[in-house]
Amino acid sequence: MPDFDLLVLGGGPGGYVAAIRAAQHGLSVGLVEKERPGGVCLNWGCIPTKAMLRSAEAFDVVRRAHEFGVRTGEPTVDYDAVRRRKDDIVKGLADGVAGLLRANSVTTIAGHARMTGPTSVEILEVGDAPLGPGGPLYAAPPTGMTATRSVSARDVVIATGSRPAELPVPGADLPGVITSDGAFGLTEVPERVVIVGGSAVGAEWATLFAEFGAAVTVVEMQPTLVPAEDAAIGAALARSFRSRGIGVLTSSTVSAIEVAAPLRVVVDGPEPGLIEADVVLVGAGRVPNTRDLGLDVAGVTTDRRGFVTVDDRMRTDVKHVFAIGDVTGRAMLAHVASHQGLVAADVVAGHDRRMDYRVVPAATFTHPEIASVGLNEAAARKAGMDVTVATFPFAGLGRSRTFGRTEGFMKIVAGTAHGEILGVHVIGPSASDLITEGALALTLEATLDELAETVHAHPTLGEIGMEAALVALGLPVHANPPRTR
């Protein structure tokens, strides 16, 4: 007789959601977690960075208070207070998740899980955090080889997440070279920062450090920043960064890091050179957390990068073993992990449910924010689609002007023949909130006509979707009419 109907390995945004949903189906559920529930997203990623970015945004607003008719003294940053606020928010949310697990009768087991078979694991004590006391434990190795207990289940969900990838260049192990995890250990804002990687993680930390006064340079190997986004979005972010003094080196790589005063970064590319830095932050991808997990013993297959292979029901190639979240390598986003968790729990409970990745929004919390859903222009054209593309600037919105944030635009990609919305891409204020309308439009297979005819409240930032659709239809009201020959 197994100990549980379902055992979840990892309590991140995929794991704890899967555990709660399975418990709602009436299953007995165990969850193995090394530290606080919530995983990287809540403890070392999404939430703490957004808390600190909000502090940076508040600092910027106070600096610009005179633009709103408000007189203040010269503001200063209390970085200790910024970090304490972040810690308080994280603790409150983690405690809330722990309470939800208890309320749903999920049994939480502290320790490192190592599979001894497809549906059995041994629990080991967790070793020291790789970054030292106070650092994250999610990538910590187990202590010794002796199990504290063994646990079995009818089904197992692997939800062990990912960790930052290491930079494979000389000097990457020098003091002062950190990942996003290590950035949380900084007790003050460094004067000079080089960020390796201009995707979401690197771009967000660039925003944060620059807002707090650091001299920041971003090195990205692709031609644009945030290369997963539409090229126009990446170009707009680069312009915004440069206008605020952030150095941007695209189509460039870091070939070495040397000891200098204290560090010197060797950059190869169109503008090769040496950049001195106090801190080098590596934000160049993530790798799966599968070390000491026992996947080989369980017979679970991984791809060439080490990610667990799953189907659209989140099943691995081993019966009764599922995997969700970053460890699968599919759209490594917290909300995707949560949705995968719901799918896996429903399938375990006997329901026929599948994961659909076609309408997954993404958000990057730079200043200005970035968000997108669906196909970008290049992908649509590469697929042979005949598309209509239209943009509308935030500067054309009354609410945006009163808000004091007019930078950016929305770009809509739609089919020319029927006007079906294929993709929505935003850079500007509250982009992460505005993208939900785009996601809903794609989910409901909405057309430009339907978006344009939907009454939007005024004055709001949300009007930008209607305005962009009107531009695409050739019927702009708050933009210049299309040129005629």
N, C-alpha and C positions, 0 to 999 in steps of 0.2 A: 504494500500500500504506500504510494508516494506521500511525501509530507504536504505537498500543495498540488492544486490543479495547475497552477501557473507559477513559475519562478522567473522573475525579471532581473537581469544582471545589469545594474546601472540605474540610478534614480534621476537622470536628467529630464529635459522636457519631453523626450520620447518615452523613457522608462516609467516615470511616475504617472504619466497620462495613461499608458497601457495598463499599469497596475490598477488604477482607479476604475477605468472602464471595465476591465475584467471582473473586478469586485462587484461592479454594478450589475453584471450578468449573473451574479450569484456564485462565482468561482472563489475558491480559497486561493489567496495570492500571497507570495513572499517576494520581497524586493531586497536585493543585496546592494549596498552602497558603501563607498569608502569614507565619505565625509558627509557634509550637509546635503539634503535633497535639493534638487534643482539643477545639478550638473554644471557644466562649464557656463552655459548660458546665464544662469541665475547668479552663480558665484564668481565667475572669472571672465565673463564675456559680455553678453547682451546688456544685462541690467547694470552692472557696475560702470561700464563705459558710458551708457546713456545717462546715468546719474551724474558722472563727471562732466560729460558734454553739456548737460543742462546747466551746471555751475559755470562752465565756460561761456555759455550763451548769456547767462545772467550778467556775468562780468562785462561782456560786450555791450549789452543793453544799457548798463549803468554808465559805461564810458560814452555812449552815444545819447545819454539822457537829454542833453541840451537840444537835440534834434526834435524832441517831443515837448519842448518848453519846460523841462524840468532841470533845475540847477542843483548840482551835487558837487562834492569835492572829488579830488582825484581818487578813484577806487584802487584798492590793492587786493591781491589774492592771498588768502589764508589757506595754503595748500593742505595743511593738517586738517582744517575744518572741512575742506572739500572731500578729503578721504574719509573723515568720520561720518559725514552725511552719506557717502556711498556705502560705507559699512553698515550703517543703521538701516538703510533701505534694503540691502541684501539680506541682513539678518531677519528683518521683518517678513520678507517674502519667503525665505527659506523656512522660517518657523510656521508660516501659513501653509506651505506645502506639506510639512511634517504633520500638521494638524489635519489636513485633508486626508492624508494616508491613514492616520489613526481613525478618523471618522468613517472611513470606508472599510475598516477592519483589515487593512493591508499590514502584514507582518514585516517590519523592517529589520534586516539583519546587517550588522556592521561588519565590514571586512572586505577582503579581496577574494573574489570568486574565481575558482579554477575548475574547468569542466573535467570530470573524470569519466564521462560518457555522454551520450546525447542528451540525457535528461537527468543527470546527476552532477553535483558540484561539491567541491570541498571548500570550506571557508578558511582563509589564512589571515593572520594579522597583517595590517598595513604597515609598510616601512616608512621611512622618513620622506618628507616632501623633497623632491629633487632640487628645489630652490631654497631649501632651508626652512627653519621654523616660521610658521605663518604662511608658507607657500601652499600652492594647491596640492592636494593629495590624489587627485583623479588619475595622475600618471605615475604615482608612487609604486614601487615594486612591493611584492609581499615580503614579509620578514620570515626567513627560514623556510623550511619545507613541511613543517608539521601542521596539519589542519587542526583548527579548533573545533570543527564540527563538519558533518556531511549532511547535505540536503538533496532531496529528490523531488521531482515534479512530473506531472503528466506531460506538460509542455514547457518549453523554455524560450524566453525572448532575450536575445543579446542586444543590449543597449549601452555599450561601454564608451561610445563617443569617439572623440579624436583629440589630438594634441598638436601644438605648433610644430611645423616641419623645421628641421635644422638647415642652416645655410651651408652648402658644401664648398666653402672657400677657405683658404688659409686665414687664420686669425678669428674665425667665427666663435672660438671658445675663449676669447680674451675677456677679461673683466670689463664691464660696460657694454658688452654685446648681449642684448636681452630679447626675449619674445614678448608677446602681449601679456603673458602671465607675469613675467618679470617686471613689466612696466608698473604693475600695481604695487610693487615693493619700493618704488622710488618715493623718497620722503620729501623731495623738492622738485620743482620744474627745472630740468637741465637747460643750460644756456644754448647749447647747439645739439641738434638731433638730426641724424640721418636715418630715414626709414626705408628699408629695403622691401619693396612691394607696394604697389599703388592700388591694390584691390580694397575691398571694404575695410578690413582690419587696419591696414596701413593708412588709408585715407582718413579714417576716423581718428586715429591717434595723431596724425598730422594736424588735423583740425584742432584737437584738444590742446596739444602742446603749443601750437601757434597762437591760439586765442589767449593762452596764459603767458605769452611773451617770448617763447623760445624761437631761435632761428632754426627753421626746419627745411630740410631738403628731402624730397621723395624721389627714389630711383625705381623706375618700373621698366621691365624688359619689353613689354608690349608697346605698340605705337600710341596708345592712349591710356589714361588712368581708368580705373574701374573697367577693365577690358571686357568683362562679361556683359556690360551695358551697351546700349546703342552708342555708336561712335560719336554722335553729336553730344551725348550726355558727358562722355569722357572729355571731349574737347572743351565743353563749357566748364567742367570742374577745374580743368587745368588753368583756364583763363581766370576763374575765380580765385584759385589758390595763388597764382602769380600776382594778381592785383592786391593781395594781402601780404605779399612778401614771402610766400612759401616757394622755395625752389622746386621746379619740376623737371626731371630728366627722364624722358620716355625713350623707348627703343635703346635702353641702356642697362648694363649689368654691373654688379659689384664683383670684382675679381679677387680682391683681397682686402683684409683689414689689418692695419699695422699699428704698433704702439707708437704714439706720438704725444700730443698734449691734450687729452690722453690718447685719443685714437685718430687714425687717418684712414679714410676710406678711398680705395682705388676704384674709380669708375671708368668703364669702357663704354663707348657709344659715340653718337654724333658730337657730344661735348665732353671728351675724355678729360680726366683730371683727378686731383686729390682734394678731398674734402675733410677738414678737421672737424671732429665731433666729440662731445662729452659722452654721448650715448648713441649706440646704433641699435635700432629696433628692427628685428626681422619679422616681417609680416607676410611671408611668402608661402602660404598654403598650410595645410594640415594633413596629418597622417593618422591612420586608425589606431585606436587603443586596443590592441589584441595581444600585446606581450604578456606572457604568463597566464593566458586565458585558457589554454588547453584546447584550442580549436582542432589541432591535429588529432588529439585523442578522441574528440567527439566526431571526427570525420567531416567537419564543416569546411567547405571549399572557399578559398579567397581568390581574388583576381591578382594580376601581376603586381598591383600596387599594394596588395595586402588587405583590401576592403572585402567584406563578406558579401558573397553573391546571393541575391534574393530575387524572387519573382514579384509580380504586382500584388500578391497577397502577403508579401513580406516573409515568405517561406524560403528557407535555405534548401540545399539539396539533401538535407538529413531530415527524416520524418520527425515531427514534433519539435523541431528547432526553427525559430524565427529570428530575424534580425531587423533592427530599425535604427534610424538616426544616422549620425555621421559615420558610424562604423560600416555602413553600406556604401558610402561614397556617392549617394544619389542626392543632389541638391542639398548641400550641407548647410541647412538653415533650421533654426529652432522650431519654427512653425511647421516645417515639413516633417521633422522628427515627431512632433506631437500628432500630426495627422497619420503618420505611419503607425504610431502607437495605437491609435484608435482602430485602424484597419486590422492590425495584428490581433488585438484583443477581441475584436468582433469575429474574426476567422477562428480563433481558438475556441470561442464560445459557440461555434457552429453556424455562423452567418456567412453568407457569400458576399464578400466585399473586396474591392480592389483599389489600389492606389493609382491616381491619375495625376501625372506631373505636368499636364499641358497648361494648367491655369494656376501656376504657383507664383505669387508676387514676391519680389525681393525689395529690400530697403537698406540703404546705407545712410548712416546718421551723421554725415558731414554737414558743414554749414557752407552752402545750402544743402538741404537733404536731397537724396536721390531715391527714386523708387521706380519699379517697372513690373510689367506682367506681359506675357505673351511674346510674340516674335518681334525682334527689332527689324529695322529696314533692311539691313544687309542679309539677315537670315531669310526674310520673306522673299527677297529678290533671288537669292541663291536657290531657293526652292522652286523657282520658276513662276512665282505668283506675279500677277499684274496688280500693282498696289498704288493707292493714293496716300500721300503723306502730307500731313499738315501740322503746323505748330501754332501755339498762341502764347504770348509772353505774359508773365505775371504782372509786368508793368502796365498791362491793359486792364487790370482789375482794380476797381475802387477799393476793395477791402485790402488788397495787397499794398496799396499806397498808404492807407491809414495804418496798416500794420507796420510800415516802415521796412518792409522786405519786398523789393521788386525784382530781385535778381532771378533769372531762370525762365523756364517755359515748360509747357506740356507738348509732347509730340505723339500724334496718333498715326498708326499704320493700319490701313483698311483695304479690303478688296475693292478694286475699281468697279467690277461688274455689279455687285450686290451691296456694297457698302458695309460688309461685315467687318467688325472690329477685330483686328488680328493682334494688335499690340498697343500698349500705352506706356509712355516713358516720361518721367517727370524729374526735373531738377528745380528746386525752389522751396519756399516755405511750406512746411507740413506735407511734403511729398509722401511721406510714409502713411499718412492718414488718407490722402487723396487717392492713393492707388487702389483702395478698396472698391471704388466705383468702377475702375477699369477691370479689376478681377471679376466683379459681378457681371459686367458687360460681356466679358469673354465667356463666363460660365453660362449665361443665358443666351449666348450667340446673338447679342444685340447688334444693331446696325447704326451707322452714323445718323440716320434719320431719327431713330428711337432715342439716341442720346441727345440729339439737338432738340427734340420735342419734349424731353423731360423737363418740367419746370424746376429750376434751381433757385434756391433762396438767394436774395440779394440784400446787402453786399456780403459775399462770402468768397473764400478761396476756391470752394468747390465749383463755382461757375466756370472755371477754366476748362472743364471737360465739355460743357455745352459749347463754349466759345470755340474750342479747337475743332469740335465736330462741325460747327457752322463754317469754319474756314475750309475744312475738307470738302464740304458740299458746295463751295463756291458762293456761299451766302453770308459772309461775315458782316456782323453788325458793329462790333467794336474794334475792327481792324480795317485797313485799307482794302477796297475791293480788288479782286484779281485783275491783273493787267489784260487788256484786250488789244488785239492787233488792229 
